[in-house]
Amino acid sequence: MLQRRATWFLLFALFLAMFLSLPVQAVTRVSLGYGVQANTMLNTVLSENLKKQLFNSASVPLVGQSAGTDYQSQWSAALADEMTPYTLLNLPELRVTSDWQSGANTWGIFTSLNGIVPQTLVYYAGGYQLRESKTCAGVDYTNCPLAALNFVSSSGTGTYDIEVRTSTRFYSLSGGMTWGRTLGQSWGGEFAFATEFGLNLQSFTAYSQFAAVRCSNGGAIPCAQNAQVRSVQGEQNIQSLFAAGPYLGAVLRYDRPQNSWFAELGFSAIFLFTQLENTGYTNFTAGGTVAFSQTTQALGIDATQKFFVVLPALSLRAGIRL
């Protein structure tokens, strides 16, 4: 055992001596970049949560009591056109690296901050049709409460104009180690390739708002009287309680030795473990007064959600050597 340890120590000492015997040069680089990341982190979760809140896709009945009268209704809804979250997420980036070069090899550390700027994940404006599964003869608040308050017609449907918007603010901090190698010279400069391994930490919030409006008398919006306004409106807030995971990256760098600037093409993948907290509500408002209300949890959306996702990204950077 001692002989084996001595052999490994001797090999390590020999490698270290060879590394230190080469001329070593330290370089610090600061860059700004712009990239795109596949928005798989929120596409599935956000889409499913919005479907439950906008369309009642979980088929949760509207139940309650008003002025001593119990009511229950099964409602659903649909949009005139498909609504999907944006496929790509913008990635503005601030990045700092420090490399120690020995011969054709470089060893170093990096840190980068992505996100920062608020962005829109979903936007939709168009038609929205609300349905009540039961139809009643005359006003029946117990079995057809939506029709009783003119949210839908006696046929069980109501057509609305709706606007949906989801915005996000997130910060993504990555840091770790790099190893690179000079590839050669071309175009009056030098090309190098580097690999990266580290840890990513994130903090983000996705906030959705929607409002669907119609006039109870079938007239065009804006309604002639406030008492005629019927709206289905609400909000949903998705916030990260925990978001972290390994970071893997690769960089192709172009340097011009006679100048201080450089350019990079970077590819990265984050393996993110996330726990989300969901809050919000959907309100049915008649003439400015909330008639019915359901929370996100009442609509079948879990208060907390855990999931794992892989986030690939591609970035272009430009910066200077210090």
Secondary structure as GFF3:
##gff-version 3
##sequence-region A 1 322
A	DSSP	alpha_helix	2	21	.	.	.	ID=ss1
A	DSSP	beta_strand	24	38	.	.	.	ID=ss2
A	DSSP	alpha_helix	40	55	.	.	.	ID=ss3
A	DSSP	beta_strand	62	66	.	.	.	ID=ss4
A	DSSP	beta_strand	69	73	.	.	.	ID=ss5
A	DSSP	beta_strand	75	79	.	.	.	ID=ss6
A	DSSP	beta_strand	88	102	.	.	.	ID=ss7
A	DSSP	beta_strand	105	115	.	.	.	ID=ss8
A	DSSP	beta_strand	119	132	.	.	.	ID=ss9
A	DSSP	alpha_helix	145	148	.	.	.	ID=ss10
A	DSSP	beta_strand	157	186	.	.	.	ID=ss11
A	DSSP	beta_strand	189	215	.	.	.	ID=ss12
A	DSSP	three_ten_helix	226	228	.	.	.	ID=ss13
A	DSSP	beta_strand	229	255	.	.	.	ID=ss14
A	DSSP	beta_strand	261	286	.	.	.	ID=ss15
A	DSSP	beta_strand	289	295	.	.	.	ID=ss16
A	DSSP	beta_strand	304	321	.	.	.	ID=ss17
###
